[in-house]
């Protein structure tokens, strides 16, 4: 009787499946992707898809991550612990766990007008790491920026971090250090090893947790501060990229990084300012060679720059696919998403009030009031970006929070984001960041939908412009190739 019931139940299940498949097939008769296939072939495809959804695949990211890479320790972004109110997440498929808030060090001890000096940076690390559960510090061999060769030199940020760890007698495994090799043609197997050893020496440590390419070893349109988005084959074929054998191959890159891992000099490696092609090319090449794939990709990401969610990066990085963590930076868009420039424009944009603009240049409120950063970061101040910023500010007011809080909390809870790297000029800013990253309640669905509605008006506001000159002929405002 049990066998008979089993047979009947199985028969009924198959009958339901076939009926569902027929319904699906009929509903897709006019589908462009399948309309030239015979009906029988379409039915076979649909049956296969339905059977897979019922009996195959997995909705468990841990199982998917393990299947995609034998070296995977688990799914990226899973929360593994909470320390002093600060959540820590798995970075890619590695065993590296990073706090949701990371300390960005680009301007630490730099030659900038409001750069935090050594004492302030020590206080930052004391407060965030020793008292509030932050464990991630992101730096680079090129930091600080700007460096003038006098009061500030490249490598000083790494030196500072190493000195703090030594002075405070910090157990090495209490801190996750991510640093970067200078990108472009500098990325060669020889330089990967040499530059890594230089960083290790400056940091005063035996190993680096995450060693990243500051920008890709190949031509990529998105690896700059301008408005380049389109791939340009002429740029890719330039002498810079194609001379002397061309860029370092993905194979040589992956093997060189694996060499550092085997020597115990790094725990994992990652990308920065790259795209979905670069991410997938690295992970697939590494897996094909049987070496460790990258565990992270770092990118510009904010309320006004959501391209990484929509250009394939989020899909590629998913634990169901390449299982790579995402480090978000510029969550406040160079200060624009703090609201400090909402009522009085940045100096370079204040064309209607020259006297006020000159005063702002002499006493800047932030980077956007300086000639250097103000010009370099112009894309965060396009008309489309500023229109979106004003709408987000209005939303923040309605929900009784600052624009800074809205921006950081939104960033924190995106499914793509593993950790958000935030740079600070003073202690008050850091304390605000810590407060927002330890709040227990997430932003509500209604609020998130209001944000999405603004986003839908212009999905790429920082890459939009209504002031491109007729005689620019493919050059952007800082000389980058556009579109």
Order of alpha helices (4+ residues) and beta strands (2+ residues): alpha-alpha-alpha-beta-beta-beta-beta-alpha-beta-alpha-beta-alpha-beta-alpha-alpha-alpha-beta-alpha-beta-alpha-alpha-beta-alpha-alpha-alpha-alpha-beta-alpha-alpha
